[in-house]
C-alpha cells in the first residue's frame, strides 16, 4: 500500500508518518517546508519538496500509484487567515481541491482530511460539542476547513472514493513548531526555555480541549485500520485554561517571569471542548495521556531538542 501524506514534515503529519512506516506501509511525503521541517521526515519515507497547489502534483500520483491520502498541508494560523485571506483561500481551498481532484482522478481509494473542531463549531451551544453541533465558524480558517469537508462529500459522489474527516481539538506535543504554528503549548515552552516574556491574551481563563499528539495519531490509525469512515472529533472532552497551561509549565521549566496580560484577539473563542463519543463508539478509542503528563512529556522533548 502506498500512502501519501501532505504536510508530512509538519507536526501531526510527521508523527503519523512514523506510525504508518512502523506498521509496514510505504509512505510518500510532500511538504513545501514553509512551516514543516526536513528533520521531521522519516528516513524511510519518500520525500518531495512540493506545494499542494503545484501543477506537478499529478506526477506523484502517476509515479507512485497512491492508494490512500492523508491531507494535513495547510495554512493553520487563524490570525493570519484574517490578515491574509487571499493567501489563506489559495492554500487551504484551492490547494486542497487540487489534491482531492488529482487523488480521485488517479485512483486513490480513500482520503483522510485534517479538519478542526473548535474553528468550525465557533461559539458552542453545548459542551462538549458533538459532530452534530451547528457549524458557525468565526474565522476564514474555519470556513475553509468546512468548505473542504463539503468538497469531499461532493467529489465522493462523482469519483466514488471513501473519506474520513478528523475534527481535531488543540493538538500539542513534540515537533510542534513554535515559530510558525498556532500552538500555545509550544510557544509557552519555547519562550520559557529561552527565558523570554510570555503574553497571555484576555484574562487567560479561556479554555481549549488539549490533546496530546500520540493520542491523535492513535485515533487516526484506528479509523484507518478499521475503515470505519466518517466525520469524527478527535479530542479529550476536557477543558483546560491558558492560565492552567502556564501554571503547569512554569515550575516544570523553572520559569519565574510573570505573564503579560493583553487584550483578547479578534475571532478568539472563550471556550472550546469537544466530545469523542462518536469515535469512541466506532473504534473503541479514547485518549490516554492527561494534560499534566502530556505537558511534561512535551517539556522534556523541547529541553532535549531546542537548546
N, C-alpha and C positions, 0 to 999 in steps of 0.2 A: 504494500500500500504506500503510495506517495502522497504526502501531506504538505500542503503549502501553508505557511504562517506569514501573514503580513504583519509588519511591526515586530518581527521575531527577535530584533536586537533590543527591544524595549523591555519594560519592567515585567508585565504579566506574560507577554508572548515568549520571552526567553525562558521563563520558568516552565511554561507549558511545553516548549520545545525539548527541554531536558527530560521531562517526564515521558513524552512520546518516544524519544530516542531510547530511553531506558527500557521501554516496553517493546522495542524491536522495530519501530516504524522508521521509514525513510522520510526525512524532513527537509524541505526546501524552504529557505527563509528569504523574504525580500524586505528591505528596510532602507529608507533614504538617509538614515543616520542623522536626521535633524535633531531628534531627541534620543534615539537609541544609541547604544554604544557597541562598537565592534567586539569588545572584550566579553560582552554578554552572549555572543553567538557560540553555541555548542560546536566543538571542533568536528563532530560527526555530521553536522548539517551542511547542506549545500547552500552557500550564501550568494545573493545578488544584491549589490547596492542599486536599488531601484525604487522609484516612487509609484504608488498605486495609480497615479494619473497618467503614467507613461504609455505611449502607443506601443511600446515594445513588450508590454505585459503579456501579450498573446504568445510570445515566444517561450515564456516559462511554461505555459500550458501545453504548447505544441511539443516542447522538448522533453517534458517530464511525465506526461500522462497523469495529471493530478486527479486523485480520487476525492480528496477532502480538502476544504479550505477553512482555516481559522483566521478571521479578519479582526486584527487589533489596530492596524495603522490608522492614525487619526491625529487631528489637532485637538488636544484634550483640555486645554486651558479655558475655562468658562469665561474668565475676564477677557482673554484675547478674542474669544468668539464675539464679544460685544464691541471691541475696538477695531477688529479686522474681519468684518463679516464676509467680505468678498473672498478672502483667503480661506476662511472657515468653510464656506459653501463649496469652494473649489476642491478642497482636500476631502472633507467629510461626506459631501454628497456626490460630486462628480467623480472623485476618486473611487468611492465605494461602488457606484453604479458601473464604472469601468471594470472594476474587479468582478462584480457579480455577472455581468454580461459575458465577459471572457470565460469565467468559470463554467457558466451554463453552456456556452457555445462549444467549448472544447471537452465537454463530457464529465465535469465534476459531479459526483453523485450527492454530495452534501456540503452545506456551508454552515459554519458556526460564527455568529456575529457578536462581538463585544459591544453591548449597548450599555445603558446606565439606568439605575433605578431612580435615585433622588432627582436627577435633572429632567427626567421625563414626567414624573408624577407631580413635580412642583410643590406648592404648599399643600401638604397632605390633609385629607379629611379624616383619616383614620390612622392609628398607629398600633402595630406595624402595618404598612401598606402591602396589600396583595397585588398580584399581577392584574387583577380586575379594577384596580384603582383608576379613577379618571386620569386621562393624560392632559396635563396642564403645564407644559414646560415654561420656565421663566427666562430662558436664555436661548440664543441661536444654537448652542451646542446641544441642548436637549431636543430642540425641534429637529435638528439634523439627524440625531440618533434615531428618533422615532420615524423620520422620513425613510431611513434605510430599512427599518423594520417593515414598513409598508411596501417598499420596493421588493423586498424578499418575498412577501406574501403574493404580490402581483406576478413576479417573474416565476415563482414556483408553478403557477397555473400554466404559464406559457412554455417553460422549459422542463417541467416535471423533475425537479430536484427536491431533496429534502433539506430542511434547515432548522436550526435552533437559534434562539436569541438568549443571551445571558445579560440580564439587567443587574449589573454589579452595584453593590453599595461602595463604600470607600475602601478600596483595597490598599494595603500598606505592606511593607516588608523589605527585605534585601533587594538591591538593584534599582529601587525607585530613585530616579534622578532628581535631586533637589534643585538643580539649576534650571530644569526645563519642564518638569511635570508638576501638576497640581496635586500635591500631597502634603498635608500639614505635618504628618509624622516625619517624613524625610526632611522637610525644611527645618523643623524644630531640631532634629537630631544633628543635622549638618551644622547648623548655626551654633548649637550648644558645644559641639566638639571644637569649633573654631573660636569659642567664647565671643560670639558676636551678638548684637542686640536682637531681640525677638519681638515682632509685632503681633498683637492679637487684635483682630477686628471685631468691633462690638464689645459686649461685656464678657465674651468668652464662654457664655453659657449655651451658645448654640450647639446643637448635638448632631452627630453623624453616627452611622452604623459602620463601624470599622471592622473589616475582615482581613485576616492575615493571608498572605498570598498563597501559601501551601493549601489552605482550605479552599480558596477559589479554584485552584488547579484541580484539587480532588473532585470538586463539583463538576467541572468540565469533563474530566476523564470519565466520571460515572455516566454522564449523558452520552458521551462519545462511544463508550464500550457497550452500553445497553441499547443505543439507537432509539431512545425514548424522546423523540424530537418534540420541541415545543418552546414556549417562552417562559423563562424561569428567572426569578430573583435569586441572586447569589449573595448571601448576607448573613447576619448573625441574630437579627431580631433584638438587638441590644443597643440602646442609645448611650453614647459617651460624649461628654462635652469637650470642647477645645481646652478649657481650663484643666480638666482631669488629665488630658494627654500631657499637658505641661507639667502638672504636679507629679506624675509618674516618672517622666523622663528626666526632669531636672536633677533629682538626687542620684538617679542611676548614672548620669553623666557628669556629676559634680559641678553643675551649673548654678551659679549663685546670683545672676542678674535678675532683676525684676522685669517682667514683660512690659512693653509699651502698649497701652490700650489706645486704639484708633477707632474712627467711625466705621460702622458696618458698611461693607461694599455693596454697590447696587447688584441686585439679582441673587444675593446670597440667601439661602434658606436658613430659617431659625431652628428647624427640627427636621431630621430625616431618619427614618427607621423602617426597614422592610421585613416582610415575612418570608421565610423559607419553607413554609408548609407545603407548597406545591412540589418543589423539587425533593423535599424530604419524603413525601409520599411516593413520588415517582421512582426514585432510585435509592431510597433509604440513606440519604445524605444529611449530615448536619455538621456544623463547624466544630472543630476540636481544640482550637487554640484561643484561649481567652485573652482579653486585651492586655493584661499585665504581662503575661508570658510572651505574647507577640511583640510587645514593645521592648521587652528585654532582649529577645532574640534579634530584633531589628537593630537595637543599640549596639549589641555585641558585633554584629556584622559590619556596621559602619566604623566601629573602632578599629577593626582589622583592615578595612579596605579603603577608608578615607583618612589617610594620615595627614 
